[in-house]
Amino acid sequence: MSRSRQTRTGGTRLFAAYAAASLVPVVVLGAVLAAGIRQDAVDRALEYGRAQAAVVEEMAIGPALRGQDLRTGLTQAERERLSAATDLAVFRGSILRLRLRDFSGTVLFADDGAVGEVGSLPDYPGGEDVVPSTGPAFTLAAAGGTDVALLDGDGLAVGRVIRVLQPIVADTSGRSIGVLELLLPYDTVAAEVEAATTRTYWRLGAGLGVLYLVIGAISWSTTRRLRRQAAQAEHDALHDPLTGLANRELFARRVDAELGRGTPGAVVLVDLDRFKEVNDTLGHHAGDQLLREVGTRLSATVRAGDTVARLGGDEFGLLLPGLDAAADAREIVERVSDALAAETVVDGVPLAVEASCGIAMHPADADDVETLMSCADAAMYQGKRGASGVVVFDRRCTAPSAHSPALQLEARRGLEDGDLRLHYQPQVDLATGRTVGVEALLRWQHPRRGLLGPGEFLPALEQSGVMGALTEWVLHRALADCAAWTAAGEDWTVSVNVSVRNLEAPGFAATVARLAAAAGVPPSRLHLEVTETALPADLAAASACLADLAAHGFGAALDDFGVGFASLSHLRSLALTEVKVDRAFVTGVDAHAKDAAVVRSLVELAHGLGLSVCAEGVETPEVADWLRSVGCDRAQGWHFSRPLPWPELTRAADLVPALPVEVLP
Amino acid sequence: MTRSPRALAGAAVLVAVLATAGCDGANHAAEAAGPAVALDEALHAALPEDVREAGVLTVANDPSYPPASSFGPDGRTIVGFEPDLGAALGDLLGVEVRFEASPFDTLLDDLAADRFDLVMSAVTDTAEREQQADFVNYFRAGSSIVVGRGNPLGVHDLAGLCGRSVAVEAGTVQVGLLERAQARCALRIDVQQVPTNDDALLELRTGRADAVVADYPPAVFVTTDPRTQNSYQLVSDTQYEPGLYGIAVAPDRTELRDVLTTALQRLVDDGVYQELLDRWEVGHGAVDAVTVNGALPAG
């Protein structure tokens, strides 16, 4: 609300600025046009006077003096002709005053009979004095020009008049013989002109008013549209278009504001489990529908003042202000979790949404947005890994989430700086007790956190583009080490873990072959381990890659078999050489009959398919014994050796505990 | 706030445009100064003593004959190629040459009566006039016929004037020209002699005459001048009975006549003469050599 009012205030200010700015040219235009109209009226009056005087001179004065020269004065006959020609106009008031003057200024003829030198003439209280012969008006007329003036001052008894001084040209030669001074009435003309001017002013005023209104209306509609667009753009920038919920940016702002307020509260990250499957199997449309439904349910379940945001993908955020205890937050979140768990029907398919929720409390857990969010993130991932869907952040769990972007960046840098290492865990031939191969395991020598296992950073890298480069680095390193121990007289194979995404990458088999050739390692000495849980539904690409690798002579093992989603058909159809039995079964074979049955069957199954079997997680000699007794080919685990860097490996291999060798009868 | 200065600038531009539209560029075309002519002491010394003492040569002129001579815009100054030639002569001789207006048909009488030193007024040098004065010839021109615009009566030559009324300036060679044309006419030419050439044109303009016969230069002038070209038309470019204009000098003042002849020839040789004629667009009437009493026999 406050934001929209702010926008409106800004818009009003903008409109006011527009209105004021457009008023300036309108007013200036009005002033200029008004001045022009006034000047036009004056010019019309002057032009009227000039034309009148010209007619008087040409039609009355000129003919009366035709061919005469005023230098010698006027004869009685000329005076009479002049009187006859002008009397009527003077009598009727068409001419207020008429004087004929020679070039010295002496008045030779006047309508009122006042003639003679300028000094000897009577005073005219009405203001129609004789124009001085030395003034610019008289000089101009004596030089052949015409001077027209509008006398509009006070003290003119005869009203407003137009005064004209012009040369007298009395014959065809164009010769000027004197100056004609005329005063013409202007009152009647002025009234008309004034009326016309007033009308023009009104029209101009109305026109400019309308113009201003139109400009104002355009400004108003423009600013309103801008305002709306700005508001819309701001809303779009801060809201998720699919669900209409706040987006990550707005959520972060709200969390920041809440942190600034200082009152305790909770931030919850909600991540839908296996949402990708919905997208993959039912299509994106169904996925979108599900996300909308989740958004609706979240909004409906939280309290009135809480914020629900979609942070991206299948991740949602809740801001629950005013909560002191984590237990209160957990109560709300469990309600949310239950609401999500209620079955929903998407595209005709009933779905039960499960979500992992991570709760972080402020200010207890953190007092800045980023840390708080990563705490919630860590808790959420803990929930994803564990049994409980709702997890409150625990300070003791200090490791940052393996998914955090900061970690991604760090891991990249680690790869560039050479902080990554390979450790090798020996794989022992159970029949002979001899180390026959090693599994390469990735380690990160973290500058602050020490040596990290792959589980602590690989998830972050899997979502980044660095995975390909990393795999290549691992292969390169492993092959180099393999070449090194071969040179030292060891014939161990090396097993490298690869993801299905690696297998699906075009040209992967060729890359592997190239690297092996470059390192001088024969293909049979390199085994690629594919994690069974990572096998996707569509195996065409990966299967082709495995076949390609087999054709080159590389070994391929199916990792972690038994705990994931791989079907038995995979064992049959993929070009594998080995199956690795997951530690979950192996650890308890000597104690649990069911585990023992599974492993025994797996060994038989694998052997039946022509594959060798390697057991993982062998930690006791009893287990090793049991495995050997059921015919398991190879085993690895702490019982034999922990993973070690290559140079230390030789010594460790020597220390592999000797197996009690049964003496065959 | 950044918007306001821009709006003001827009308003300023608007004002500037309006102001420019409102005011006319004041065009004061400067009058071109005549070609510089330096005083010639020898010629000055050769002038008659009375002229040198007076320092002025008065010239009688009928200013109704543009572009030879006419009243200027002020209605009082005489302008034309004759005043300009006179001024150039004055500069060369070191005296003032003063033009004074006088009726045409009494010019030579005034000269004889010693009222002026010279007559320079498009006076054609004829044998008859040489009885009264000596002529220093400075220009060549014939007569032309001017009719109303559109030539409503279809006058095409002198024969077309038979039976028409024709206005001419009194005392001009055109009077004689019309008398000679009359001899070849069956119908009488009604010749109206009026005081000035302008009066003759007024007769034509007001329908009281059918044609005007005048020298070619003024005839061209009225038929091309913007103020009069809508009223008049030249019948053709034919110049009847071409003759020479002469500066009339009293027969007993041969000394003055010869100095003028020499001085004028100097102007011709210097190119000043041609330049002045060209300025008045009458270069076609220039003479190559200045002659004295070069009257052509009447045709």
Interface residues (C-beta under 8 A of the other chain):
Chain A: A17 Y18 A20 A21 S22 V24 P25 V28 L29 V32 L33 G36 Q39 G67 A142 A143 G144 G145 P167 V169 D171 T172 S173 G174 R175 S176 I177
Chain B: M1 R3 S4 A7 L8 G10 A11 L14 V15 L18 A19 G22 P63 S64 S70 F71 G72 P73 D74 G75 R76 A101 P195 T196 D198 D199 L201 L202
